[in-house]
């Protein structure tokens, strides 16, 4: 049940980010200076934190979606708990690597 709610919340969060992303990139139509100013807002420690949060949300949503697809299409619902642990393990690897690439 927790995986269900996490999947829904991360899906909404990624959709909200997509709106912010489109809005930020649309500043290119107002000139180079406006675009550079909009992009510079994300080149800070707080911006890197948001980028890491996005990475984590996308990774959780992706891995859980793959787990659900595997369990449903290949009729492997009896091992979905093992698939959940496998996706959690892969997620933690992505999260650790993400710290070193995005934050540091």
C-alpha positions in Angstrom: 0.0 0.0 0.0 2.9 2.4 0.7 4.4 1.7 -2.7 1.0 2.7 -4.2 0.9 6.0 -2.5 4.6 6.8 -3.1 4.0 6.0 -6.8 1.1 8.4 -7.0 2.9 11.2 -5.1 6.0 10.9 -7.2 3.9 10.9 -10.3 2.2 14.2 -9.3 5.5 15.7 -8.3 7.1 14.9 -11.6 4.1 16.3 -13.4 4.4 19.5 -11.4 8.1 19.7 -12.2 7.3 19.3 -15.9 5.1 22.4 -15.7 7.9 24.3 -14.0 10.4 23.1 -16.5 8.3 24.2 -19.5 7.7 27.6 -17.9 11.4 28.1 -17.2 12.4 27.0 -20.7 9.7 29.3 -22.2 11.8 32.3 -21.0 14.0 31.7 -24.1 11.3 33.5 -26.1 11.9 36.6 -24.1 15.6 36.9 -24.9 18.9 35.4 -23.9 19.3 37.5 -20.8 15.9 36.4 -19.4 16.7 32.8 -20.2 20.1 33.0 -18.5 18.6 34.6 -15.5 15.9 31.9 -15.2 18.5 29.1 -15.5 20.8 30.8 -13.0 18.2 30.3 -10.3 18.9 26.6 -10.4 22.6 26.9 -10.3 22.7 27.2 -6.5 22.9 24.8 -3.6 19.2 24.9 -3.2 18.8 24.2 -7.0 21.1 21.2 -6.7 18.9 20.0 -3.8 15.9 20.3 -6.1 17.7 18.4 -8.8 18.6 15.6 -6.5 15.0 15.5 -5.2 13.8 15.3 -8.8 16.3 12.4 -9.5 15.0 10.5 -6.4 11.3 11.1 -7.4 11.9 10.0 -11.0 13.9 6.9 -9.9 11.2 5.8 -7.4 8.4 6.3 -9.9 10.4 4.6 -12.7 11.4 1.5 -10.7 8.0 1.1 -9.1 6.4 1.4 -12.6 8.7 -1.3 -13.9 7.9 -3.5 -10.9 4.2 -3.1 -11.5 4.5 -3.8 -15.2 6.6 -6.9 -14.6 4.2 -8.2 -12.0 1.1 -7.6 -14.1 2.2 -8.6 -17.6 4.2 -11.7 -16.7 1.8 -12.8 -13.9 4.4 -12.6 -11.3 2.3 -11.1 -8.5 3.4 -13.9 -6.2 6.9 -12.5 -6.1 6.1 -8.8 -6.2 7.4 -8.4 -2.6 10.8 -9.6 -3.9 10.5 -7.3 -6.8 9.8 -4.4 -4.4 13.0 -5.2 -2.5 15.0 -5.4 -5.7 13.6 -2.1 -6.9 14.4 -0.6 -3.4 18.0 -1.9 -3.7 18.4 -0.4 -7.2 16.9 2.8 -5.9 19.4 3.1 -3.1 22.3 2.6 -5.6 20.9 5.4 -7.8 20.4 7.6 -4.7 24.0 7.1 -3.5 25.5 7.7 -7.0 23.2 10.8 -7.3 24.7 12.3 -4.2 28.1 12.2 -5.7 27.1 13.5 -9.2 24.4 16.1 -8.3 25.1 17.3 -4.9 28.9 17.1 -4.6 
